Amino acid sequence: MVDKLSTYLSVSAGGLVTNVDPLTQAASLSGSAIRLINYEPALSGGYRRISGYANDYGTVPGTGAVLGVAVNGNLHDGIFACRKPTSGHDYLYRWQNSNSSWVAIAEAGNPDMTNVTRIRFSSYNWSGEVILLTDGVNPAATYDGTNYVQITHAQAPDNPKYSEEFASHVFLCGDSSEPFNLFFSAPLNAADFSPANGAGVVNVGFTITAIKKFRNQLYIFGANNIKRLTGNNASNFVLENVTSNLGCLAPDSVVEFGGDLLFLGPDGIRPISGTDKIGDVELATVSKEIQSIFDNYYLSEQIEDISIVVLRKKSQFRFFFKNDASLSLIGGIRKSQNKQSIFEYSQLIGIEANCVDSGYIGQFEHVIHGDGSGKVYRQEKGNDFGGNEILSLFQTPYFYMEDPEIRKIVHKVNTYLKSEGNTEVFVGISYDYDDTNTLNPTNYNFSTEGAASLYGTAIYGAGGIYDGNPSPTTLTNISGSGNSVSISYVTNNTNASHTIQAIALTYETADRR
């Protein structure tokens, strides 16, 4: 009977959640996901299938994997990469837009590429832009757009892994023979490490795994310790303890994001502001919703190989493992109704990222990564992964519509969809937590034929509608019944992206069994 029909509405928000029981998740976090792959939390609401990436920058000369990439819009055309040379010693290259090719930057000394697995970049600007390179095998080197030189001062470290500019000094650390020592240059002189000129060295008391400037402090991370340096010169630098209870497990996981400094600790992603207060309050990580995922990472992945990149335009960061078959991670910030920042997560698969970076060149943000074969790609471009299809999956919690012990007959699913073009989405229905004794219907599908076309990507006259979706909802008639129901959305194609903003189920209440 018609009067028995009811509607259940779920607004897509909350991201991937794996740390609560199914009843709580359905009742309090109905817009979250129990599986979310290659969808991102959209700033405009809902979950958006991520954009693709394209090999805009060809292949860096050399052999093996890309060892480092950098985006710096203040030098040349803004894109830099490093790769082991097949001969000679040139491993730093810059991209030249005028002829779409890589240009070698003449060698700094005679660097040894044996055992170099990652080259890290930082930058500073005292009287002009300079990039700083460290690899853990050779002396640090600087490049200012013209001069490329190694820092070979007698009192500088021989093979630092990490660098940072702070208080008009260059800081270097991670030297294999002096892992506890933090070296700093003379003021405004990256090549001078003479104490007589204001340079020095600080023994922090533990093996340094990362350093990062944040506001007016330099944070120094170890595997189980964090300290910070304050002051502005050798006469008033002060080393302070932050915590001796936890540290940073992945050197390239430290990033400034959302007004804080994030890093990968032993219990997930932590903000440095929370860690600062660890002595007087107990603070949870900002990734507690997906704690089980990090537990799996620690067991099955090379955590120290993680790379992280920030997408500033989207208030988002992405963790990458080197293997494209690994489930990497997307984290984003979305404002809640009370204006607080909420972290939402998704998993990411299909991108082999040996190294990553992002930055602005002019008014446009560039997000790039280098792979194991020497290619450099630009992310956030196109609808495929370098020519391959993008797999995406969003599965809702198991909705039980107030009473988990009463059977419901579900008649239709109305998907509130924001489409960027034509695509096909498969819809899966699972009853009763995928109980083998409950019959599930075959998969359904719907098409966004006639959906909106995005300016700049659409082809004029190809039939797209330019003023918005012809309809914000897509109706799918389904069958079956159960005490609870979960909806899955799957794509595996090179079609346009779409955003699932909300879901409405039409159902009727049946019997109690």
C-alpha positions in Angstrom: 0.0 0.0 0.0 1.2 3.5 -0.8 0.8 4.7 2.8 3.4 2.1 3.9 6.2 3.6 1.7 8.9 5.7 3.5 11.9 7.6 2.5 15.4 7.3 4.0 17.9 10.1 3.1 21.6 10.0 3.5 23.8 13.0 2.7 27.3 12.1 1.6 29.7 13.4 4.2 32.1 12.0 6.8 34.5 10.1 4.5 35.8 6.6 5.1 35.1 5.3 8.6 36.5 1.9 9.8 36.6 2.3 13.6 33.0 2.1 14.7 30.4 -0.7 14.9 28.0 -0.9 12.0 24.9 0.2 14.0 26.6 3.4 15.3 27.9 4.1 11.8 24.5 3.8 10.2 22.7 5.8 12.9 25.2 8.6 13.5 27.4 8.6 10.4 25.0 7.6 7.7 26.7 9.7 5.1 30.1 8.1 5.7 31.5 5.2 3.8 32.6 1.7 4.7 34.6 1.6 1.4 35.8 4.6 -0.5 38.4 4.3 -3.2 39.4 7.0 -5.7 36.7 9.3 -4.4 37.7 12.6 -2.7 35.7 14.7 -0.3 34.4 17.5 -2.5 34.4 21.0 -1.1 31.0 21.6 -2.7 29.6 18.5 -0.9 29.6 14.8 -1.5 32.2 12.4 -2.8 33.8 13.1 -6.2 35.6 10.6 -8.3 39.1 11.9 -8.6 40.6 13.4 -11.7 43.3 11.6 -13.7 46.9 12.3 -14.5 48.8 12.8 -17.7 52.4 12.4 -18.7 52.8 16.1 -19.4 56.5 16.0 -18.8 57.7 13.0 -20.7 60.6 10.9 -19.4 63.6 12.4 -17.5 66.9 11.3 -19.1 68.7 8.6 -17.2 68.0 5.2 -15.7 65.8 3.8 -13.0 63.1 5.7 -11.1 62.6 9.4 -10.8 64.3 10.2 -7.5 62.9 13.6 -6.8 60.6 16.2 -8.2 60.0 19.9 -7.3 57.6 22.6 -8.3 59.0 26.1 -8.0 57.3 28.8 -10.0 60.1 31.3 -9.3 62.8 29.5 -11.3 62.8 28.9 -15.0 59.5 27.1 -16.1 58.9 25.8 -12.6 59.3 22.0 -12.9 62.4 20.1 -11.7 63.3 16.4 -11.5 66.2 14.1 -10.6 67.2 10.8 -12.1 70.3 8.6 -12.0 72.3 9.4 -15.2 73.2 6.7 -17.6 76.7 8.3 -17.9 78.4 11.3 -16.3 77.2 13.0 -13.2 74.3 15.2 -14.2 71.1 14.2 -12.4 69.3 17.5 -11.9 67.0 18.5 -14.8 64.6 21.4 -15.4 61.6 21.3 -17.7 61.7 23.7 -20.7 58.2 24.6 -22.0 59.4 26.1 -25.3 60.5 22.7 -26.7 58.8 20.3 -24.3 62.0 18.7 -23.1 64.3 18.2 -20.1 67.4 20.4 -19.8 70.3 19.1 -17.8 71.7 21.4 -15.1 75.5 21.1 -15.2 76.8 18.9 -12.4 77.6 20.2 -9.0 80.8 18.4 -8.2 80.9 14.7 -9.0 78.0 13.2 -7.1 77.9 9.5 -6.4 74.5 8.0 -7.3 75.2 4.6 -5.5 72.5 4.0 -2.9 70.6 7.2 -3.7 66.9 6.3 -3.4 65.4 9.8 -2.9 66.5 13.3 -3.5 64.7 15.9 -1.4 64.1 19.6 -2.2 63.6 22.6 -0.1 63.9 26.3 -1.0 64.7 29.7 0.4 64.7 33.3 -0.8 67.1 35.7 0.8 67.9 37.8 -2.2 66.5 35.5 -4.9 65.0 32.1 -5.2 67.3 29.1 -4.4 66.5 25.4 -4.3 68.4 23.1 -2.0 69.0 19.4 -2.7 69.9 16.6 -0.3 70.2 12.8 -1.0 71.9 11.2 2.0 75.0 10.2 0.0 76.5 13.5 -1.4 77.0 16.9 0.0 73.9 19.2 -0.1 73.7 21.4 -3.2 72.1 24.7 -4.1 70.8 26.0 -7.4 69.7 29.6 -8.0 68.7 29.4 -11.6 72.3 30.0 -12.8 74.8 28.5 -10.3 74.6 24.9 -9.2 77.1 24.1 -6.4 77.7 21.7 -3.6 78.1 22.8 0.0 81.5 21.4 0.7 82.6 23.6 3.7 84.8 21.7 6.0 82.4 22.0 8.9 79.2 21.2 6.9 77.9 17.6 6.9 79.2 15.3 4.2 75.9 13.5 3.2 72.8 15.1 4.8 69.3 13.7 4.0 67.2 16.7 5.1 67.3 20.4 4.7 65.3 23.4 5.8 65.6 27.2 5.9 64.9 28.8 9.3 65.7 32.2 10.7 67.9 33.1 7.7 70.0 30.0 8.2 70.2 26.8 6.2 69.8 23.7 8.4 71.1 20.3 7.3 70.9 17.0 9.1 70.6 13.2 8.6 74.3 12.7 7.9 75.0 9.0 8.2 78.0 9.5 10.5 76.4 12.2 12.7 72.7 11.3 12.8 72.1 13.2 16.0 73.5 16.5 14.8 71.6 19.5 13.4 73.9 21.7 11.4 73.2 25.4 10.6 74.9 27.8 8.3 76.0 31.3 8.9 73.2 33.9 8.5 72.3 34.5 4.9 75.1 32.3 3.6 74.2 28.7 2.8 77.8 27.7 1.9 79.4 29.0 5.1 79.4 26.6 8.2 82.1 28.4 10.1 81.2 29.0 13.8 83.2 32.2 13.7 80.6 33.6 11.2 77.5 32.5 13.1 77.2 28.8 12.0 77.0 25.9 14.4 75.8 22.4 15.3 73.3 21.1 17.8 73.2 17.6 19.2 69.5 16.9 19.6 70.0 13.6 21.4 68.3 11.2 18.9 68.5 10.2 15.2 66.8 12.8 13.2 64.1 11.6 10.8 62.7 14.9 9.6 62.9 18.7 10.1 60.2 21.3 9.2 59.8 25.0 9.8 56.4 26.0 11.2 55.6 29.6 12.1 58.5 30.8 14.2 59.9 27.4 15.2 61.9 24.6 13.6 60.6 21.2 14.5 63.1 18.3 14.7 61.6 14.8 14.5 63.0 11.4 15.6 61.3 8.0 15.6 60.3 8.5 19.2 61.0 12.1 20.0 60.2 15.6 18.9 62.0 18.8 19.7 61.8 22.3 18.5 64.3 25.1 18.0 63.4 28.7 18.7 65.4 31.9 18.3 67.0 33.6 15.4 70.8 33.2 15.6 73.5 31.1 17.2 73.5 33.3 20.3 69.9 32.7 21.2 68.8 29.5 19.6 67.1 27.3 22.2 66.3 23.6 21.9 63.0 22.6 23.6 61.5 19.2 24.2 58.1 18.6 22.8 57.6 14.9 23.5 59.7 11.8 24.2 56.7 9.5 23.8 56.2 9.5 20.0 57.8 10.7 16.8 57.7 10.6 13.0 57.9 7.3 11.3 58.1 8.5 7.7 60.6 11.3 6.8 58.4 12.6 3.9 55.1 12.6 5.8 55.7 16.0 7.5 53.6 18.7 5.9 52.0 22.0 6.7 48.3 21.6 6.2 45.1 23.3 7.4 46.9 25.7 9.6 48.9 22.9 11.4 51.9 20.7 10.9 50.9 17.0 10.3 53.2 14.0 10.5 52.8 10.2 10.5 53.2 8.9 14.1 53.0 5.4 15.5 49.2 5.8 15.9 48.3 7.5 12.7 48.4 11.1 11.5 49.0 13.6 14.3 49.0 17.4 14.3 51.9 19.1 16.0 49.6 21.4 17.9 48.1 18.4 19.5 51.5 16.9 20.2 52.6 20.2 21.9 49.9 19.6 24.5 50.6 16.0 25.1 51.9 16.6 28.5 48.7 18.2 29.9 45.9 16.8 27.8 45.2 13.5 26.1 44.6 14.2 22.4 43.5 11.7 19.7 45.0 11.6 16.3 43.2 13.3 13.4 42.9 9.9 11.7 41.2 7.8 14.4 38.3 7.1 12.0 40.6 5.0 9.9 42.9 3.6 12.6 42.6 0.0 11.2 44.0 1.2 7.9 47.1 2.5 9.5 47.4 -0.7 11.5 47.5 -2.6 8.1 50.0 -0.1 6.7 52.4 -0.7 9.5 52.2 -4.5 9.0 52.3 -4.6 5.2 53.9 -1.5 3.7 57.3 0.2 3.8 56.1 3.2 5.9 59.4 5.1 5.5 58.8 5.2 1.7 55.6 7.3 2.0 55.5 10.5 0.1 52.9 13.3 0.8 51.7 16.1 -1.4 49.3 18.9 -0.6 46.5 20.1 -3.0 46.0 23.6 -1.7 43.1 24.4 -4.0 41.2 21.4 -2.7 42.2 21.6 1.0 43.5 18.1 0.6 46.6 16.0 1.0 47.6 12.7 -0.5 49.8 10.0 0.9 51.5 7.7 -1.7 53.2 4.4 -1.5 55.6 3.7 -4.4 53.6 0.7 -5.6 50.5 1.6 -7.7 48.8 -1.6 -6.3 49.0 -0.3 -2.7 46.1 1.5 -1.2 47.4 5.0 -0.6 45.4 7.7 1.2 43.5 10.9 0.5 42.8 13.3 3.4 40.7 16.4 3.1 39.2 19.1 5.3 35.6 20.0 5.0 33.8 22.6 7.1 30.9 21.3 9.2 27.7 23.1 10.0 29.3 24.6 13.1 32.2 25.9 11.0 34.7 23.5 12.5 37.2 21.7 10.2 36.5 18.1 9.8 39.0 15.6 8.4 37.6 13.1 5.8 39.5 10.3 4.3 39.4 8.0 1.2 41.8 5.5 -0.2 43.7 5.8 -3.5 44.9 3.2 -5.9 46.4 3.1 -9.3 49.2 5.8 -9.0 52.8 4.7 -8.9 54.4 7.7 -7.1 58.1 7.4 -6.3 58.2 11.1 -5.4 55.6 13.9 -5.4 55.4 17.7 -5.1 53.0 20.6 -5.7 53.2 24.3 -6.0 51.9 27.3 -7.9 53.3 28.4 -11.3 51.7 31.7 -11.9 48.0 31.3 -10.9 47.8 27.6 -11.5 48.6 24.8 -9.0 50.7 22.0 -10.4 50.7 18.6 -8.7 53.3 16.3 -10.1 54.7 12.8 -9.4 57.6 10.7 -10.8 57.3 7.0 -11.3 59.6 4.0 -11.4 60.3 4.2 -15.1 61.5 7.8 -15.2 58.2 9.5 -16.3 56.8 12.7 -14.7 53.1 13.2 -14.6 50.8 16.1 -13.8 47.9 15.1 -11.6 44.4 16.7 -11.6 44.3 16.4 -15.4 42.0 14.4 -17.6 39.8 11.4 -16.8 42.3 8.6 -16.9 45.4 7.4 -15.1 48.0 7.9 -17.9 45.7 6.3 -20.4 44.4 3.6 -18.0 40.8 3.4 -16.6 40.1 4.8 -13.2 38.5 2.4 -10.8 36.3 4.1 -8.2 34.2 2.6 -5.4 31.9 4.1 -2.8 29.9 1.8 -0.4 27.5 3.2 2.2 27.0 1.9 5.7 24.3 -0.7 6.1 21.2 1.4 6.6 18.6 -0.2 8.9 16.1 2.6 9.0 15.4 2.9 12.8 15.0 -0.8 13.6 17.7 -3.3 12.7 15.4 -6.3 13.4 12.6 -5.5 11.0 12.8 -6.5 7.3 12.5 -3.7 4.7 11.5 -4.1 1.1 13.5 -1.5 -0.9 11.9 -0.3 -4.1 14.2 2.4 -5.5 17.4 4.3 -5.0 17.5 8.0 -5.9 21.1 9.2 -6.3 21.7 12.9 -6.1 24.5 13.3 -8.6 26.6 16.2 -9.8 28.0 15.1 -13.2 30.8 16.6 -15.2 29.9 14.8 -18.4 28.8 11.4 -19.7 29.7 8.3 -17.7 28.3 5.0 -16.6 28.0 4.0 -12.9 27.2 0.5 -11.6 25.0 0.3 -8.6 25.3 -2.7 -6.2 22.8 -3.7 -3.5 23.8 -5.7 -0.5 21.4 -6.8 2.2 22.1 -7.8 5.8 25.8 -7.2 5.9 26.4 -9.4 2.8 25.0 -12.4 4.7 25.4 -15.5 2.4 21.8 -16.5 3.5 20.3 -13.3 2.1 19.7 -13.1 -1.6 21.2 -9.9 -3.2 20.0 -8.7 -6.6 22.3 -8.4 -9.6 24.0 -5.1 -10.2 22.2 -2.2 -11.8 23.7 0.7 -13.7 22.8 4.2 -14.8 24.2 6.6 -17.3 24.7 10.3 -17.1 24.1 10.8 -20.8 23.2 14.4 -21.4 24.9 15.7 -18.3 26.7 19.0 -18.0 30.0 19.6 -19.8 32.8 21.5 -18.2 34.1 24.6 -19.8 37.6 24.0 -21.2 37.2 20.2 -21.6 34.0 19.9 -23.6 33.9 19.8 -27.4 31.5 22.3 -28.9 28.7 20.6 -30.8 29.2 17.2 -29.2 25.8 17.3 -27.5 26.8 18.4 -24.0 24.5 20.6 -22.0 26.4 23.7 -20.8 24.1 25.1 -18.1 24.1 22.3 -15.6 22.8 18.8 -15.1 19.5 18.1 -16.9 18.4 16.5 -13.6 20.2 16.4 -10.2 18.8 12.9 -9.4 19.1 9.5 -11.0 16.5 6.9 -10.2 17.3 3.2 -10.0 14.5 0.7 -9.4 15.8 -2.2 -7.4 14.5 -5.4 -5.8 15.1 -7.5 -2.7 14.7 -7.1 1.0 16.6 -7.4 4.3 16.9 -5.9 7.8 19.6 -3.6 6.5 20.9 -2.4 3.1 24.1 -1.0 1.7 24.5 0.8 -1.7 27.7 0.6 -3.7 28.7 2.8 -6.6 31.4 1.5 -8.9 33.0 2.9 -12.1 36.0 1.6 -14.1 36.3 3.8 -17.2 37.9 6.9 -18.7 34.7 9.0 -18.6 34.0 12.3 -16.9 34.1 12.6 -13.1 30.9 12.8 -11.0 30.0 13.6 -7.4 27.6 11.6 -5.3 26.0 14.2 -3.0 23.2 12.3 -1.4 21.1 9.1 -1.6 17.4 8.6 -1.0 15.9 5.1 -0.5 12.2 4.4 -1.0 11.2 1.4 1.1 8.3 -0.2 3.0 8.4 -2.0 6.3 7.7 -5.7 6.3 7.7 -8.3 9.0 9.9 -9.0 12.0 11.8 -12.3 11.8 
